[in-house]
Amino acid sequence: MSAFEAIVLGLVQGLTEFLPISSSGHIRIVSAFFGWEDPGAAFTAVIQLGTMAAVLIYFRRDLWKIARAWLSELRLPYAKRSHEANLGWFIILGTIPIAIIGVALSSQIEEGARSLKLIGAALILFSLVMLWADRTATRERDIETLNVRDGMFIGVAQALALIPGVSRSGATISAGLVRGFDRAAAARYSFLLSVPAVVISGLFELRHIGEKGGASAGATAIATILAFVSGYAAIAWLLKYLTTHNLTIFIVYRIVLGVVVLGLVAAGAIS
């Protein structure tokens, strides 16, 4: 992988990780459009650590409050714990589904799930789920009302993001809307929930960086740094955008991109 490829893919990762349009799908699609080799699941997972650093810095106050409350109230029963302490438990519980499924299906994720046909189909089909969730949501709840059922439901939805083209943020934000949260609250919890899943995935795949046929350590480092910078900007923009807008622009984009990808694959233009 050249430095130019690393720069492009790092920017793509940062800009698409938090928008509900699938960062892993875009990494694969952009590589195919330029005729580059598939950078692989390991590269995609590791450069997500850059966007995760953006989450840690952007939400540093929230995460510090959650961690401190969780540790200090560890032995208290649910009813007596603060919202921040319970939020820590919900994030842990919500990470369990993606961790179990990710380990169980690791070989399929690294190989079969990289198919452009699958990515194109997932972009289109999950857009319909997002449309339904956005149109039927009551949007009456804020993050303060999050409970155990919400945490598990959104956690299961997050596991769908193991399929490139679905989008982790798209799945979790949609799940939050289904549970009655407003868009900004759903997005905020989506970002907080992403921390353990992305960190664990990135560290797990780190061992494959530099292997024959994959991206070099240098290229991965460049992409990770740029993913951090562009990811931080994407977080700030999306949270502001969702306070006054719905998901329509992302849904339309996903459908158009999915149709283009499937059309080009069928024509033999990309593979």
C-alpha positions as CSV (number, residue, x, y, z in Angstrom):
1,M,0.0,0.0,0.0
2,S,1.4,3.4,-1.0
3,A,1.3,6.5,1.2
4,F,-1.3,8.0,-1.1
5,E,-3.6,5.0,-0.6
6,A,-3.1,5.3,3.1
7,I,-4.0,9.0,3.1
8,V,-7.2,8.4,1.1
9,L,-8.4,5.4,3.1
10,G,-7.6,7.1,6.4
11,L,-9.7,10.1,5.4
12,V,-12.5,7.9,4.2
13,Q,-12.4,5.9,7.4
14,G,-12.6,9.0,9.6
15,L,-15.4,10.7,7.6
16,T,-17.6,7.6,7.3
17,E,-17.1,5.8,10.7
18,F,-19.6,7.9,12.5
19,L,-22.0,8.7,9.6
20,P,-24.5,5.9,9.1
21,I,-23.1,4.9,5.7
22,S,-20.6,2.1,6.7
23,S,-16.9,2.9,7.0
24,S,-15.8,-0.7,6.4
25,G,-18.0,-0.8,3.2
26,H,-16.5,2.4,2.0
27,I,-12.9,1.3,2.6
28,R,-13.7,-1.8,0.4
29,I,-15.6,0.2,-2.2
30,V,-13.0,3.0,-2.6
31,S,-10.2,0.5,-3.0
32,A,-12.2,-1.3,-5.7
33,F,-13.0,2.0,-7.5
34,F,-9.3,3.0,-7.7
35,G,-8.3,-0.5,-8.6
36,W,-6.3,-1.0,-5.4
37,E,-6.0,-4.3,-3.6
38,D,-8.5,-4.9,-0.8
39,P,-6.7,-3.6,2.3
40,G,-8.3,-6.4,4.3
41,A,-10.4,-6.6,7.5
42,A,-7.3,-6.2,9.7
43,F,-6.4,-2.8,8.2
44,T,-10.0,-1.6,8.5
45,A,-10.2,-2.7,12.1
46,V,-6.9,-1.2,13.2
47,I,-7.4,2.3,11.6
48,Q,-10.7,2.4,13.5
49,L,-8.5,3.0,16.5
50,G,-7.9,6.4,15.1
51,T,-11.5,7.3,15.0
52,M,-11.9,5.7,18.4
53,A,-9.3,8.1,19.7
54,A,-11.5,10.9,18.4
55,V,-14.4,9.5,20.4
56,L,-12.3,9.3,23.6
57,I,-11.2,12.9,23.3
58,Y,-14.5,14.4,22.1
59,F,-16.5,12.6,24.9
60,R,-13.7,12.6,27.5
61,R,-15.8,14.3,30.2
62,D,-18.7,11.9,29.7
63,L,-16.5,8.9,29.6
64,W,-14.6,10.0,32.8
65,K,-17.9,10.5,34.6
66,I,-19.2,7.1,33.5
67,A,-15.9,5.3,34.5
68,R,-15.7,7.0,37.8
69,A,-19.3,6.4,38.7
70,W,-19.2,2.8,37.6
71,L,-16.1,2.0,39.7
72,S,-17.4,3.9,42.8
73,E,-20.9,2.3,42.7
74,L,-19.8,-1.1,41.6
75,R,-21.5,-2.9,44.6
76,L,-24.7,-0.9,44.7
77,P,-27.9,-2.4,43.4
78,Y,-29.3,-1.1,40.1
79,A,-32.0,1.1,41.7
80,K,-29.5,2.9,43.8
81,R,-26.8,3.5,41.2
82,S,-26.5,6.9,39.3
83,H,-27.4,7.2,35.7
84,E,-23.6,7.4,34.8
85,A,-22.9,4.1,36.7
86,N,-25.7,2.3,35.0
87,L,-24.6,3.7,31.6
88,G,-21.3,2.0,32.2
89,W,-23.1,-1.3,32.7
90,F,-25.2,-0.8,29.6
91,I,-22.1,-0.2,27.5
92,I,-20.6,-3.4,28.8
93,L,-23.8,-5.4,28.2
94,G,-24.2,-3.9,24.8
95,T,-20.7,-5.0,23.8
96,I,-21.3,-8.7,24.6
97,P,-23.3,-9.6,21.4
98,I,-20.7,-8.1,18.9
99,A,-17.8,-9.7,20.9
100,I,-19.4,-13.2,20.8
101,I,-20.5,-13.0,17.2
102,G,-17.2,-11.4,16.1
103,V,-15.1,-14.2,17.6
104,A,-17.4,-17.0,16.4
105,L,-17.5,-15.7,12.8
106,S,-14.0,-14.1,12.5
107,S,-13.0,-16.2,9.5
108,Q,-16.2,-15.3,7.6
109,I,-15.8,-11.7,8.4
110,E,-12.2,-11.5,7.2
111,E,-13.0,-13.3,3.9
112,G,-16.6,-13.8,2.7
113,A,-18.0,-10.6,4.2
114,R,-15.6,-8.5,2.0
115,S,-17.8,-9.3,-1.1
116,L,-18.8,-6.2,-3.0
117,K,-22.1,-7.8,-3.9
118,L,-22.8,-8.3,-0.2
119,I,-21.8,-4.7,0.6
120,G,-23.9,-3.2,-2.1
121,A,-26.9,-5.3,-1.1
122,A,-26.4,-4.4,2.6
123,L,-26.2,-0.7,1.8
124,I,-29.6,-0.8,0.1
125,L,-31.5,-3.3,2.3
126,F,-30.4,-1.7,5.6
127,S,-31.4,1.7,4.2
128,L,-35.0,0.5,4.3
129,V,-34.5,-0.4,8.0
130,M,-33.1,3.1,8.7
131,L,-36.0,4.7,6.8
132,W,-38.6,2.7,8.8
133,A,-36.9,3.5,12.1
134,D,-36.6,7.2,11.3
135,R,-40.1,7.6,10.1
136,T,-41.9,5.6,12.9
137,A,-39.8,6.8,15.9
138,T,-41.5,8.7,18.6
139,R,-38.3,10.6,19.6
140,E,-39.6,11.3,23.1
141,R,-36.7,10.0,25.2
142,D,-33.3,11.3,26.0
143,I,-30.2,9.4,27.1
144,E,-31.1,9.8,30.8
145,T,-33.9,7.3,30.4
146,L,-31.8,4.5,29.0
147,N,-32.4,1.1,30.7
148,V,-31.2,-2.5,30.5
149,R,-33.6,-3.5,27.7
150,D,-32.4,-0.5,25.6
151,G,-28.8,-1.3,26.2
152,M,-29.2,-5.0,25.1
153,F,-31.4,-4.1,22.1
154,I,-29.0,-1.5,20.8
155,G,-26.1,-3.9,21.6
156,V,-27.6,-6.7,19.4
157,A,-28.1,-4.1,16.6
158,Q,-24.5,-3.2,16.8
159,A,-23.5,-6.8,16.0
160,L,-25.1,-6.3,12.6
161,A,-22.3,-3.9,11.8
162,L,-20.0,-7.0,11.4
163,I,-21.5,-7.1,7.9
164,P,-19.7,-4.4,5.8
165,G,-22.4,-2.1,4.3
166,V,-24.7,-2.2,7.3
167,S,-22.9,0.6,9.3
168,R,-22.3,0.3,13.1
169,S,-23.6,3.9,13.7
170,G,-26.5,3.3,11.3
171,A,-27.6,0.1,13.2
172,T,-27.2,1.6,16.7
173,I,-28.8,4.9,15.9
174,S,-31.7,3.1,14.2
175,A,-32.1,0.8,17.2
176,G,-32.1,3.9,19.5
177,L,-34.9,5.4,17.4
178,V,-36.9,2.2,17.5
179,R,-36.6,2.4,21.3
180,G,-38.1,6.0,21.2
181,F,-34.9,8.1,21.7
182,D,-34.5,11.3,19.8
183,R,-31.8,11.4,17.1
184,A,-29.2,13.3,19.0
185,A,-29.5,11.0,22.1
186,A,-29.4,7.8,19.9
187,A,-26.2,9.1,18.1
188,R,-24.6,10.1,21.4
189,Y,-25.1,6.6,22.9
190,S,-24.0,5.1,19.6
191,F,-20.7,6.8,19.9
192,L,-20.2,5.8,23.6
193,L,-21.2,2.2,22.9
194,S,-18.6,2.0,20.1
195,V,-15.6,2.5,22.5
196,P,-15.1,-1.1,23.8
197,A,-16.2,-2.8,20.5
198,V,-13.8,-0.8,18.3
199,V,-10.9,-0.9,20.7
200,I,-11.2,-4.7,21.2
201,S,-11.5,-5.3,17.4
202,G,-8.6,-3.0,16.6
203,L,-6.3,-4.5,19.1
204,F,-7.3,-8.1,18.2
205,E,-6.5,-7.4,14.5
206,L,-3.3,-5.5,15.2
207,R,-1.3,-8.7,15.1
208,H,-2.0,-9.1,11.3
209,I,-0.6,-5.7,10.3
210,G,2.6,-6.0,8.3
211,E,1.8,-9.6,7.2
212,K,2.5,-10.6,3.6
213,G,-0.3,-9.4,1.3
214,G,-1.6,-6.8,3.8
215,A,-0.9,-3.2,4.6
216,S,2.4,-2.2,6.1
217,A,2.8,-0.8,9.6
218,G,3.8,2.6,8.1
219,A,0.8,2.9,5.8
220,T,-1.5,1.8,8.6
221,A,-0.1,4.4,11.0
222,I,-0.7,7.2,8.4
223,A,-4.2,6.1,7.8
224,T,-4.9,5.8,11.5
225,I,-3.7,9.4,12.2
226,L,-5.8,10.8,9.4
227,A,-8.8,8.8,10.5
228,F,-8.5,10.5,13.9
229,V,-8.5,14.0,12.5
230,S,-11.3,13.5,10.1
231,G,-13.3,11.4,12.6
232,Y,-13.2,14.1,15.2
233,A,-14.7,16.6,12.7
234,A,-17.4,14.0,11.6
235,I,-18.5,13.5,15.3
236,A,-19.0,17.2,15.9
237,W,-20.8,17.7,12.6
238,L,-23.2,14.8,12.9
239,L,-24.3,15.6,16.5
240,K,-25.1,19.1,15.4
241,Y,-26.8,18.0,12.2
242,L,-29.1,15.4,13.9
243,T,-30.5,18.1,16.2
244,T,-32.4,19.6,13.3
245,H,-32.4,17.0,10.5
246,N,-33.5,13.4,9.9
247,L,-31.6,10.5,8.2
248,T,-32.9,11.0,4.7
249,I,-29.7,12.3,3.2
250,F,-27.8,9.2,4.4
251,I,-30.6,6.8,3.3
252,V,-30.7,8.2,-0.3
253,Y,-26.9,8.2,-0.5
254,R,-26.7,4.6,0.7
255,I,-29.3,3.4,-1.8
256,V,-27.6,5.3,-4.7
257,L,-24.2,3.9,-3.8
258,G,-25.5,0.4,-3.4
259,V,-27.1,0.4,-6.8
260,V,-23.9,1.8,-8.4
261,V,-21.8,-0.8,-6.7
262,L,-24.0,-3.7,-7.7
263,G,-24.3,-2.3,-11.3
264,L,-20.5,-2.0,-11.7
265,V,-19.9,-5.5,-10.2
266,A,-22.5,-7.0,-12.6
267,A,-20.8,-5.2,-15.5
268,G,-17.4,-6.5,-14.5
269,A,-16.1,-3.0,-14.0
270,I,-15.0,-3.6,-10.4
271,S,-14.3,-6.8,-8.4
